[in-house]
C-alpha cells in the first residue's frame, strides 16, 4: 500500500483493497470517496495530493454527489451547480441513505 493511501481513514475505502489503489490511476474514485465519506483530516490530505482545481474538475464529472457536497465543491471552485454532471442529471428517485 502506498503511504499516501495509508494516511486516509480506513473507513473511506472500506469495501476495496487499499493495496491496489493508486493516487493517479484511481484519482476519480479517491476524490469521490473522500468527498462523500471522508472526514476533515481526509479532506486536508486530499488537498495536499491534488489541487483544488483538479478536485473540482473531477467532481464536475461525477454522476452522484449529495446536495451538501455539491454545494461545498461548487462554492470552493467558484462554479455554478449547473456546471456539475450530478446536478444536471439527477436521479429520478433519490437515494434515501445519503441524506
Residue pairs with C-beta under 8 A, 6 or more apart in sequence:
1 18
1 19
1 21
2 21
2 22
2 23
4 23
4 45
4 49
5 13
5 18
5 21
5 23
5 30
6 18
7 45
8 34
8 38
8 42
8 45
9 38
9 39
9 41
9 42
10 18
11 37
12 33
12 34
12 37
12 38
12 42
13 21
13 33
21 29
21 30
23 30
23 49
27 50
27 54
27 58
28 58
28 61
28 62
30 46
31 46
31 50
31 55
31 58
31 59
31 62
32 58
32 59
32 62
32 65
34 42
34 43
34 45
34 46
35 43
35 55
35 59
35 65
35 69
35 73
36 65
36 66
36 69
38 46
46 55
47 55
50 58
52 76
52 77
53 77
55 73
55 76
55 77
56 73
56 76
56 77
56 79
59 65
59 70
59 73
59 77
59 84
60 79
60 83
60 84
60 85
61 85
62 84
62 85
62 86
63 85
63 86
63 89
64 86
64 91
64 95
65 73
65 84
65 86
66 98
66 99
67 99
70 81
70 84
70 86
70 87
71 81
73 79
73 84
74 80
74 81
74 83
74 84
81 87
82 88
